[in-house]
Amino acid sequence: MMAAARTFIRAAEYWVPSSDRSLLEFGGGIFGGASRLAATTPQLCFGRGEGLPGQAWENGYPVVLPQLDHSNFRRADAARAAGITCGVAIPLWQGLQLRAVVVLFCGDDEQHAGAIELWRNVPEASPDMGLVDGYYGTTGDTFEFISRSTQFRRGTGLPGLTWERQAPVFLDNLGKGSGFLRADSAVRVGINRAYAFPCSTSDGSVCVMAFLSALATPIARRLETWQPTSVDGAAVLVSGFCESSGTLGPAQAATSPLAAPQDQALLAQVMAGGAPAITGSVLLLPITPAGQTTAVVALQL
């Protein structure tokens, strides 16, 4: 299996509250070939409601920007120069305290299919989870229309299953009995994999972020889900996918870029503290749907 030339997620960064909690300051990033973005980012800061990180802070739940322009994103020119077409900001909450905001930048073109979806349930308003917003790139209007007109109950479809498990869900082959309810329309536009995880919010709503990708545009070069064990709290690799090695499970933990003792220590720190971290080309994203970490997603870009 050949490694893909480009991933759907092109760059990642995270922002942390300043000491007086009045601003978001740069915490770290993985920018790959996005050199202009890497050069302009570290000196920035964002107030509540400012820029993509500040919007997620203000809303209390994730934000998807299907288009990056100067009205909502300061670094639009630098992002476009790197082939980045959209962004998503994911706030990490512990109760009403913001730990960090993680920003993922994605891109595709006419030869590559990919989509990002944000699903949300407001319990007092409906038992269903509906689409808040999404980026559908070159997937075509039909798949986007079906997605925007679909709702899910807890336990149904990818968003509902993620909601029920309160942990990440990875579906490798959407065309073969995967439980992905929009499989027919997804396969027609080239989408064959899906990865979703629950997000923490500050307003009591339930949010699920979903990434859909094609063979030619994998979500990331390697994607791992780690969960704490019930014995001693240590982390164990439970699932994932690598573009060069295929499906991952506990037996492949020794081949993980996190196998070194210092990276295992960092993984344990993220698991315990609920704040993101970066090691090498890997982003460690804690999954804290109800303020407690149920898993850590490791994205190697």
Residue, then its C-alpha position, 0 to 999 in steps of 0.5 A: m500500500m503506497a503512502a498518499a502524496r497529500t492528506f485531507i488534513r493539511a495542517a493543525e494548531y492549538w491555542v491556549p488561554s493566556s494567564d489572565r484568560s483574556l486571550l488565546e495564545f499559540g500553543g503549537g502547530i504542525f504546518g508541513g509545507a504551509s511555510r507562510l502559515a507557519a511563519t505568520t501564526p506564532q505571534l498571533c493572539f485572539g480575543r473571544g469572538e476573534g478569528l477562527p479560534g475565538q469564534a469557537w471560544e465564543n460559541g462554546y462548540p466547534v466551528v466549521l469555516p467552509q471558506l477562508d476569506h479575510s472577513n473571518f480568517r486573518r491568514a487567508d492568503a497564507a492558507r490558500a498558498a498552501g492549498i488549504t480550503c477550509g478550517v475547523a476549530i474545536p474547543l476543549w472544555q472542562g465544565l465551563q473552563l476552556r482548556a484549548v482550541v484545536v484548529l485543523f486545516c483541510g484541503d482538496d481539489e478536483q481530483h480529491a474528494g473530502a468533507i467535514e461535517l459538524w453535527r449537533n443536538v440541543p436536548e431541550a429542542s429535539p431528540d435528533m442530531g442535525l447538521v450545523d455546517g459542513y464543507y463538501g469541496t468537490t463532492g457535488d451537490t447531491f451528497e451535500f443536499i442529502s447530508r443537510s436534510t438528514q437527521f440522526r437519533r442516538g445510536t443511528g448512523l455515524p453521528g448517532l453511533t459516535w454520540e452513543r459511544q461518547a468515543p471516536v468511531f472509524l469506518d474504513n469501507l463505507g460501501k460494505g455494510s459499515g452502518f453509514l446511512r449515506a453510503d450509496s451517495a458517498v461512494r458515488v463521489g469517491i468517499n470511502r472512509a469516515y472518522a468521527f468523534p464527540c466534542s465537548t461544549s459549554d452549553g449542554s449541547v451534544c456535538v460530533m465532528a466527522f471527517l470523510s475522505a477518499l482513497a486518494t486523499p486520506i484523512a491523515r497519514r496515520l490515525e490512531t485512537w487510544q483509550p485508557t485501560s480500566v486496570d491502571g489508567a495506561a493508554v492502549l491503541v484500540s483502532g486506527f488506520c495507516e496509509s502504509s500499514g492498513t488497519l491498526g489495533p492493539a497488536q500494532a502499538a509497537t509500530s506507532p510513532l508514539a511507541a517511544p517512552q517519552d511519547q507514551a509519557l506525553l500521551a498519558q499526560v494528555m489523557a490525564g490533563g485533557a489538553p492537546a499536545i504535539t510531538g513531531s508530526v503527530l497531534l494528540l487531541p483529547i476527546t472530552p465530550a462530558g469534561q472527562t477524557t474518553a480517548v485521545v486521537a493521534l493524527q500523524l500529518 
